[in-house]
Amino acid sequence: MPVTGFKPRRAILYDLILPLATREEASRRIGESESLVKTFGGAVLLKVIQRRHHPGSTSYIGRAKLEEILAEALELGADLLIINDSLKPRQKFAIETVMEEMKINARNRHAMEVWDRVDLILGIFTRHARSAEAKLQLELARIRHQGPRIFGMGEDLSNQGGGIGTRGLGETNTEIMKRHLMEHTRRIEDKIERLERSRGEIRKRREKRGVKHVAIVGYTNAGKSALFRALTGKAVLVEDALFATLDTTTGKMAWKYSRSQLLLSDTIGFIRKLPLALVAAFRSTLEEAINGDVLLHVVDASDPEIAEKMAAVGGVMRELGMADLPCLTVFNKCDLLPPGRELPVVEGPSVRISALGRTGFLELLRAIHRILGLDASHLDSIRPDELAGELPADEPERRPVPVDFRDEAP
């Protein structure tokens, strides 16, 4: 379970890919996970990519390969083994059992933990949660993720304790933990529900005044916050990091862009393989998007995995009941689009912009007003050069982390 202290972590990152996946696909996938580790505040010492037809049912990684990876982790002084997938309780327990048998923590100068992808995302959320509601939702998500692991441990204890016609000590402990977590969960849900009711009243007052609401959604690090800041002038964190935004931020569109009362909301970014439990826990944070008059789906046009990430966002939107809302696809970072690369064909309207370079903004603003049925004649007096902004400086060169591609092993 992610700790609440934010000491730098030294991680080994493991990913399993299907035999037909290309090295480029595998590198991009594990590269995203490396970015998650960086956002958390850790460093990846080694990335291991293994080709297998399916994960091992017992410990996810085959026993021989797991021992090999743990030996390397010990040599490198790693304190974290991250599996780029969701682990079942018995799989995590099996990995920790092998660590105990190899006396990893007794021989290592740092105690080593095993995390899965959800643990890593929860760790990032812990660092970025600011509002009371985000912290409540984070606590709820952690309970939903950790609960099955605790219950699984209790089942193991109950199998060891007690006899025929008796109640095992492990089972008793499990029931106590279950009751405690259920009561704690209800208290958190009650607090979140009160906050939701308060927001609902605010939305009703906005609707009575005829205020329109535009919600910005998209894959994490696609440039949503940069677009929000450009359109509202409101100071928000704009950072080259996954999940830099956790709380939903709402602001008024700048007067020169719209003569109507128009609100914009910047929401948490989506990501591939985002567990439904996390989506459900942060549903109230996304309420501003769910109840928006129009969605701006911001897409990184320069991303080589643009189609896959657009599909991931679409899947989360369907889960949240947002699929039928009016949607404008905003292809961002078009100034970084490689020559000759075609953008995906989408249903509904789309525009091409650069949020940092402030190009394509007039087309974007006209499209928003058109979808909302608002007058946009004031935009005719704005010259494109009035919207120009500074382009970002090039990122410093990074030293690559070694990637170990391994064939299937038992």
Secondary structure by P-SEA (a helix, b strand, c coil): cccccccccbbbbbbbbcccccaaaaaaaaaaaaaaaaaacccccbbbbbbbccccccccccaaaaaaaaaaaaaacccbbbbcccccaaaaaaaaaaaaaacccccccbbbbbbcaaaaaaaaaaaccccaaaaaaaaaaaaaaaaaaaaaaaaaaaaaccccccccaaaaaaaaaaaaaaaaaaaaaaaaaaaaaaaaaaaaaaaaabbbbbbbbccccccaaaaaaaacccccccccccccccbbbbbcccccccccbbbbbbcccccccccaaaaaaaccccccccccccccccccccccaaaaaaaaaaaaaaaacccccbbbbbbccccccccccccccccccccccccccccaaaaaaaaaaaaaccccccccccccccccccccccccbbbbcbbbbbcccc
